Amino acid sequence: MFGPRTEAGVKWLQTRVGVTADGLWGPDTETAFTRFSDGPNLTVDGDTGPNTVKALQRHLMLMTGTKLTIDGAWGATTTRALQTALNQGRF
């Protein structure tokens, strides 16, 4: 059943994945959700390369709601989002 709580949850997710938060699960929401939820398929090699940073950026966006550019570059915005997540006990 799609009621007000489901609509609120969809809006929350839409805000986190960067699409218009209208509460409707359409193609834009599906694409954005798939992009964020499929997982990064990282090679576990101990290298903190761009793919690892991109995966962390996606995760931080979902956890904290911080708007990040998913570019694989470790910068001040990514660091602040990680610090926010750590302060909120999300790791």
C-alpha distances in whole Angstrom, upper triangle without the diagonal:
4,6,10,10,8,11,13,13,13,16,18,18,19,22,23,23,25,23,22,20,18,14,14,14,17,20,22,19,19,22,23,20,22,25,25,23,25,28,31,33,36,39,40,44,44,44,43,43,41,38,37,37,35,32,33,33,29,28,30,28,25,26,28,27,30,31,33,35,34,38,39,41,42,42,42,39,37,40,38,35,36,38,35,32,35,36,32,32,30,32
4,7,8,6,7,10,10,10,13,15,15,16,19,20,20,22,20,19,16,14,10,10,11,14,17,19,16,16,20,20,18,20,23,23,22,24,27,30,32,35,39,39,43,43,43,41,41,39,36,36,35,33,31,31,30,27,26,28,26,22,24,26,24,27,28,30,32,31,35,36,39,39,40,39,36,35,37,36,32,34,35,32,30,34,34,30,31,28,31
4,6,5,6,9,10,11,12,14,16,16,18,20,21,22,20,19,16,14,10,11,13,16,20,21,18,19,22,22,20,23,25,24,23,26,29,32,34,37,40,41,44,44,44,42,42,40,37,37,36,34,32,32,31,28,27,28,26,23,24,25,23,27,28,30,32,32,36,37,40,40,40,39,36,35,37,35,32,33,35,32,30,33,33,29,30,28,31
4,5,5,6,9,10,10,12,14,15,16,18,20,21,19,17,14,12,9,12,14,17,21,21,18,19,23,22,20,23,25,24,24,27,29,32,35,37,40,41,44,44,44,41,41,39,37,36,35,33,31,31,30,27,26,26,24,21,22,23,21,25,26,29,31,31,35,36,38,38,38,37,33,33,35,33,30,31,33,29,28,31,31,27,28,26,30
4,5,5,6,9,10,10,12,14,15,17,19,20,19,18,14,13,10,13,14,17,21,21,17,19,22,21,18,22,24,22,21,24,26,29,32,34,38,38,41,41,41,39,39,37,35,34,33,31,29,28,27,25,23,24,22,19,19,20,19,23,24,27,29,29,33,34,36,36,36,35,31,31,33,31,27,29,30,27,25,28,28,24,25,23,26
4,5,5,6,9,10,11,12,14,15,16,18,17,16,13,12,8,10,10,14,17,17,14,15,19,18,15,18,21,19,18,22,24,27,29,32,35,36,39,39,39,37,37,35,32,32,31,29,27,27,26,23,22,23,21,18,19,20,19,22,23,26,28,27,31,32,35,35,35,34,31,30,32,30,27,28,30,27,25,28,28,25,26,23,26
4,5,5,6,9,10,10,12,14,15,16,14,13,10,8,5,7,9,13,16,16,13,15,18,17,15,19,21,19,19,22,25,28,30,33,36,37,40,40,40,37,37,34,32,32,31,29,27,27,26,23,22,23,20,18,19,20,18,21,22,24,26,26,30,32,34,34,34,34,30,29,32,30,26,28,30,27,25,29,29,25,27,24,27
4,5,5,6,9,10,11,12,14,15,14,13,9,9,7,10,12,15,18,17,14,16,19,17,16,19,21,19,19,23,24,27,30,32,36,36,39,39,38,36,36,33,31,31,30,27,26,25,24,21,20,21,18,15,17,17,15,19,20,23,25,25,29,31,32,32,32,31,27,27,29,27,24,26,27,23,22,26,25,22,24,21,25
4,5,5,6,9,10,11,12,14,14,13,10,11,8,10,11,14,17,16,12,14,17,15,13,16,18,16,16,19,21,24,27,29,32,33,36,35,35,33,33,31,28,28,27,25,23,23,21,18,18,18,16,13,14,15,14,17,18,21,23,23,27,28,30,30,30,30,26,25,27,25,22,23,25,22,20,23,24,20,21,19,22
4,5,5,6,9,10,11,12,11,11,8,8,5,7,7,10,13,12,9,11,14,12,10,14,16,14,14,18,20,23,25,28,31,32,35,35,35,32,32,29,27,27,26,23,22,22,21,18,17,18,16,13,15,16,14,17,18,20,22,22,25,27,29,29,30,29,26,25,27,26,22,24,26,23,22,25,26,22,24,21,24
4,5,5,6,9,10,10,9,8,5,6,5,8,9,12,14,13,10,13,15,13,12,16,17,15,16,20,21,24,27,29,33,34,36,36,35,32,32,29,28,28,26,23,22,22,20,18,18,18,15,13,15,15,12,15,16,18,20,21,25,26,28,28,28,28,24,24,26,24,21,23,25,22,21,24,25,22,23,21,24
4,6,5,6,9,10,10,10,7,10,8,11,12,15,16,15,11,14,16,13,12,16,16,14,15,19,20,22,25,27,31,31,34,33,33,30,30,27,26,25,24,21,20,20,18,15,15,15,12,10,11,11,9,13,14,16,19,19,23,25,26,26,26,25,21,21,23,21,18,20,22,18,17,21,21,18,20,17,20
4,5,5,6,9,9,10,8,11,9,11,10,13,14,12,9,11,12,10,8,12,13,10,11,15,16,19,22,24,27,28,31,31,30,27,27,25,23,22,21,19,17,17,16,13,13,13,11,8,10,12,9,13,13,15,17,17,21,22,24,24,25,24,21,20,22,21,17,19,21,19,17,21,22,19,20,17,19
4,5,5,6,5,6,5,8,8,9,9,10,12,9,6,10,11,8,8,12,12,11,13,16,18,20,23,25,29,30,33,32,31,28,28,25,23,23,22,19,18,19,16,13,14,15,11,10,13,13,10,13,12,15,16,16,20,22,24,25,25,24,21,20,23,22,18,21,23,20,19,23,24,21,23,20,22
4,6,5,6,7,6,9,10,12,12,14,15,12,10,13,14,11,11,15,14,13,15,18,19,21,24,26,29,30,33,32,31,28,27,24,23,23,21,19,18,18,15,13,14,13,10,9,11,11,7,10,9,12,14,15,19,21,22,23,22,22,18,18,21,19,16,18,20,18,17,21,21,19,21,18,21
4,6,8,10,9,13,13,14,14,15,16,13,11,13,13,10,9,13,12,10,12,15,16,17,21,22,26,27,29,28,27,24,24,21,20,19,18,15,15,14,12,9,10,10,6,5,8,8,5,8,8,10,13,13,17,18,20,20,20,20,16,15,18,17,13,15,18,15,14,18,19,17,18,15,18
4,6,9,10,13,13,14,13,13,13,10,8,10,10,6,7,10,9,7,10,13,14,15,19,20,24,25,28,27,26,23,23,20,18,18,17,14,13,14,11,8,10,11,7,7,10,11,9,10,9,10,11,11,15,17,19,20,20,20,17,16,19,18,15,17,20,18,17,20,22,20,21,18,19
4,7,8,12,13,14,13,14,13,10,9,12,11,8,10,13,11,10,14,16,17,18,22,23,27,28,30,30,28,25,24,21,20,20,18,15,16,16,13,11,13,13,9,10,13,13,9,10,8,10,11,11,15,17,19,20,20,20,16,16,20,19,16,18,21,19,18,22,23,21,23,20,22
4,6,9,10,11,11,10,10,7,6,10,10,7,10,13,12,12,15,17,19,20,24,25,29,31,33,33,31,28,27,24,23,23,22,18,19,19,17,14,16,16,13,13,16,16,12,14,12,13,14,15,18,21,22,24,24,24,20,20,23,22,19,22,25,22,22,25,26,24,26,23,25
4,6,9,9,10,10,12,9,8,12,13,11,13,16,16,16,18,21,22,24,27,29,33,34,37,36,35,32,31,27,26,27,25,22,22,23,20,17,19,19,15,15,18,18,14,15,14,16,17,18,21,24,26,27,26,26,22,23,26,24,22,25,27,24,24,28,28,26,28,25,28
4,6,8,10,11,13,11,9,13,14,12,13,16,17,16,18,21,23,25,28,30,34,35,37,37,36,33,32,29,28,28,26,23,23,23,20,18,19,19,15,14,17,16,13,15,14,17,19,20,23,26,27,28,27,27,23,23,26,24,21,24,26,23,23,26,27,24,26,23,26
4,6,8,10,13,11,10,13,15,14,15,18,19,19,20,23,25,27,30,33,36,38,40,40,39,36,35,32,31,31,30,26,26,26,24,21,22,22,19,18,20,20,17,19,18,21,22,23,26,29,31,32,31,31,27,27,30,28,25,28,30,27,26,30,30,27,29,27,29
4,7,9,12,12,10,12,15,14,13,17,18,18,18,21,24,26,29,32,35,37,40,39,39,36,35,32,31,31,30,27,26,26,24,21,21,22,19,17,19,20,17,20,19,22,23,24,27,30,32,32,32,32,28,28,30,29,25,28,30,26,25,29,29,26,28,25,28
4,6,10,10,8,10,13,13,13,16,18,18,18,21,23,26,29,31,35,37,40,40,39,37,36,33,31,31,30,27,26,27,25,22,23,24,20,18,21,22,19,22,21,23,24,24,28,30,32,33,34,33,30,29,32,31,28,30,32,29,28,31,32,29,30,28,30
4,7,8,6,7,10,11,10,12,15,15,15,17,20,23,26,28,32,34,37,37,36,34,33,30,28,29,28,25,24,25,23,20,21,22,19,17,20,22,19,22,21,23,23,23,26,28,31,32,32,33,29,28,31,30,27,29,31,29,27,31,32,29,30,26,29
4,6,5,6,9,10,11,12,14,16,16,18,21,23,26,29,32,34,37,38,37,35,33,30,28,29,28,25,24,26,24,21,22,24,21,19,22,23,21,23,21,23,23,22,25,28,30,32,33,33,30,29,32,32,28,30,33,30,29,33,34,31,32,29,31
4,5,5,6,9,10,10,12,14,15,16,19,21,24,26,30,32,35,36,34,33,31,28,25,27,27,23,22,25,23,19,21,23,20,19,23,24,21,23,21,22,21,21,23,26,28,30,31,32,29,28,31,31,28,30,33,31,29,33,34,32,33,29,31
4,5,5,6,8,10,11,12,14,16,18,20,23,25,29,31,33,34,32,30,29,25,23,25,24,20,20,22,20,17,19,20,17,16,20,21,18,20,17,18,18,17,20,23,25,27,28,29,25,25,28,28,25,27,30,28,27,30,32,29,31,27,29
4,5,5,6,8,10,11,12,14,17,19,22,24,28,30,32,33,32,29,28,25,23,24,23,20,19,20,19,15,17,18,15,14,17,19,16,18,16,18,18,17,20,23,25,27,27,28,24,24,27,26,23,25,28,25,24,28,29,27,28,24,26
4,6,5,6,9,10,10,12,15,17,20,22,26,28,31,32,31,29,28,25,22,23,23,20,19,21,19,16,17,19,17,15,19,20,18,20,19,19,19,18,21,23,26,27,29,30,26,25,28,28,25,26,29,27,25,29,30,28,29,25,26
4,6,5,6,9,10,11,14,15,18,20,24,26,29,30,28,27,25,22,19,21,21,17,17,19,18,14,16,19,16,15,19,20,18,19,18,18,17,15,18,20,23,25,26,28,25,23,27,27,24,25,28,27,25,28,30,28,29,25,26
4,5,5,6,9,10,13,14,17,19,23,25,28,28,27,24,23,20,18,19,18,15,14,16,14,11,13,15,12,11,15,17,14,16,14,14,14,13,16,18,20,22,23,24,21,20,23,23,20,21,25,23,21,25,27,25,26,22,23
4,5,5,6,8,11,13,16,19,22,24,27,27,26,24,23,21,18,19,19,15,14,16,15,11,12,14,12,10,14,16,14,16,15,16,16,14,18,19,22,23,24,25,22,20,24,23,20,21,24,23,20,24,26,23,24,20,21
4,5,5,6,9,11,14,16,20,22,25,26,25,24,22,20,17,18,18,15,13,16,15,12,13,16,14,13,16,19,17,19,18,17,17,15,18,19,22,23,25,27,24,22,25,25,22,23,26,25,22,25,28,26,26,22,23
4,6,6,8,9,12,15,18,20,23,24,22,21,19,16,14,15,15,12,11,13,12,9,11,14,12,12,15,17,16,17,15,14,14,11,14,15,18,20,22,24,21,19,22,23,20,20,24,23,21,24,26,25,25,21,22
4,6,7,9,12,14,18,19,22,22,21,19,18,16,13,14,14,10,9,11,10,6,8,11,9,8,12,14,13,14,14,13,13,11,14,14,17,19,20,22,19,16,19,20,17,17,21,20,17,20,23,21,21,17,18
4,5,9,11,14,17,19,22,22,22,20,20,18,15,15,16,13,10,12,13,9,9,13,12,10,13,16,15,17,17,16,17,14,17,17,20,21,23,24,22,19,22,22,19,19,22,21,18,21,24,22,21,17,18
4,7,8,12,15,17,20,21,21,20,19,17,14,14,16,13,11,13,14,11,11,15,15,13,16,19,19,20,19,18,18,15,17,17,21,22,24,26,24,21,23,25,21,21,25,24,21,24,26,25,24,20,20
4,6,8,12,13,17,17,17,16,16,15,11,11,13,11,8,10,12,9,10,13,14,13,15,18,18,19,19,17,17,14,16,15,18,19,22,24,22,18,21,22,19,18,22,22,19,21,24,23,22,18,17
4,5,9,11,14,15,14,13,12,11,7,8,10,8,6,9,11,9,10,14,14,14,16,19,19,19,19,16,16,12,13,12,16,17,20,22,20,17,20,22,19,18,22,22,20,21,25,24,23,19,18
4,7,9,12,14,14,14,13,13,9,10,13,11,9,12,15,13,14,17,18,18,19,22,23,23,23,20,20,16,16,15,18,19,23,25,24,20,22,25,22,21,24,25,22,24,27,26,25,22,20
4,6,9,10,10,10,10,11,7,7,11,10,9,11,14,13,14,17,18,18,20,22,23,23,23,20,19,15,16,13,16,17,21,23,22,19,21,23,21,19,23,24,21,22,26,26,24,21,19
4,6,9,9,11,10,12,9,9,13,13,12,14,17,17,17,20,22,22,23,25,27,26,26,23,22,19,18,15,18,19,22,25,25,21,23,26,24,22,25,27,24,25,28,28,27,24,21
4,6,8,10,11,13,11,10,13,15,13,14,17,18,17,20,22,22,22,25,27,26,27,24,23,20,20,17,19,19,22,25,25,21,22,25,23,21,24,26,23,23,27,27,25,22,19
4,5,9,10,13,12,10,14,16,15,16,19,20,19,21,24,25,25,27,29,28,28,25,24,21,20,17,18,18,22,25,25,22,22,25,24,22,24,27,24,24,28,29,27,24,21
4,6,9,12,12,10,12,15,14,14,17,19,18,20,23,24,23,25,27,26,27,24,23,20,19,16,17,16,20,22,23,19,19,23,22,19,21,24,22,21,25,26,24,22,19
4,6,9,9,8,10,13,13,13,16,18,18,19,22,23,23,25,26,25,25,21,21,18,16,13,14,13,17,20,21,18,18,21,21,18,21,24,22,22,25,27,25,23,20
4,7,8,6,7,10,11,10,13,15,15,16,18,20,20,21,23,21,21,18,17,15,14,10,10,10,13,16,17,14,14,18,17,15,18,20,19,19,22,24,23,21,18
4,6,6,6,9,10,11,12,15,16,17,19,21,21,22,23,21,21,17,16,13,11,8,9,9,13,17,17,14,15,19,18,17,20,22,21,21,25,26,25,23,20
4,5,5,6,9,10,10,12,14,15,16,18,20,20,21,19,18,14,12,10,8,4,6,8,12,15,15,12,15,18,17,16,19,21,20,21,24,25,25,22,21
4,5,5,6,9,10,11,12,14,15,17,18,20,20,19,18,15,13,10,9,6,9,11,15,18,17,14,16,19,17,16,20,21,20,21,24,25,24,21,20
4,5,5,6,9,10,11,12,14,16,16,18,19,18,18,15,14,11,11,7,10,10,14,16,16,12,14,17,15,14,17,19,17,18,21,22,21,18,16
4,5,5,6,9,10,10,12,14,15,16,17,15,15,11,11,8,8,5,7,7,10,13,12,9,11,14,12,11,15,16,15,16,19,20,20,17,16
4,5,5,6,9,10,11,13,14,15,15,14,13,10,9,5,6,4,8,9,12,14,13,10,13,15,13,13,16,17,16,18,21,21,21,18,17
4,5,5,6,9,10,11,12,14,15,14,14,12,12,8,10,8,11,12,14,16,15,11,14,16,13,12,16,17,15,17,20,19,19,16,15
4,5,5,6,9,10,10,12,13,12,13,10,11,9,11,9,11,10,12,14,12,9,10,12,10,9,12,13,11,13,16,16,16,13,12
4,5,5,6,9,10,10,11,9,9,7,8,6,8,8,9,9,11,12,10,7,10,11,8,9,12,13,11,14,16,16,17,14,14
4,5,5,6,9,10,10,10,10,8,9,7,10,10,12,13,14,15,13,10,13,14,11,11,15,14,13,15,18,17,17,14,14
4,5,5,6,9,10,10,11,10,12,10,13,12,14,14,16,16,14,11,13,14,10,10,13,13,10,13,15,14,14,11,11
4,5,5,6,7,7,9,8,11,10,13,13,14,13,13,13,11,8,10,10,6,7,10,9,7,10,13,12,12,9,10
4,6,6,5,5,6,6,9,9,13,13,15,14,14,14,11,9,12,11,8,10,12,11,10,13,15,14,15,12,13
4,6,6,8,9,10,13,12,16,16,18,17,18,18,14,13,15,14,10,12,14,12,10,14,15,13,14,11,13
4,6,8,11,12,15,14,18,17,19,17,18,17,14,12,14,13,9,10,12,9,7,10,12,10,10,7,10
4,5,9,10,14,14,18,18,18,17,17,15,12,11,12,10,7,9,10,7,6,10,11,9,11,9,11
4,6,9,12,13,17,18,18,18,17,16,12,12,14,12,9,11,13,10,10,14,14,12,15,12,15
4,6,10,11,14,16,16,15,14,12,9,9,11,9,6,10,11,9,10,13,14,13,15,14,16
4,7,9,12,14,14,14,13,13,9,9,12,11,9,12,14,13,13,17,17,17,19,17,19
4,6,9,10,11,11,10,10,7,7,11,10,8,11,14,13,13,16,18,18,20,17,18
4,6,8,9,10,10,12,9,9,13,13,12,14,17,16,17,20,21,21,23,20,21
4,6,8,10,11,13,11,9,13,14,12,14,17,17,17,19,22,22,23,20,20
4,5,9,10,13,12,10,14,16,14,15,19,19,19,21,24,24,25,22,22
4,6,9,13,12,10,12,15,14,14,17,19,18,20,23,23,24,21,20
4,6,10,10,8,11,13,13,14,16,18,18,20,22,23,24,22,21
4,7,8,6,7,11,11,11,13,15,16,17,19,21,21,19,18
4,6,5,6,9,10,11,12,14,16,17,18,20,21,20,19
4,6,5,6,9,10,10,12,14,15,16,18,20,19,19
4,5,5,6,9,10,11,12,14,15,16,18,17,18
4,5,5,6,9,10,11,12,14,15,17,15,15
4,5,5,6,9,10,10,12,14,15,15,14
4,5,5,6,9,10,10,12,14,14,14
4,5,5,6,9,10,11,12,11,12
4,5,5,6,9,10,11,9,9
4,5,5,6,9,10,10,10
4,5,5,6,9,9,10
4,5,5,6,5,7
4,5,5,6,6
4,5,8,9
4,6,8
4,6
4
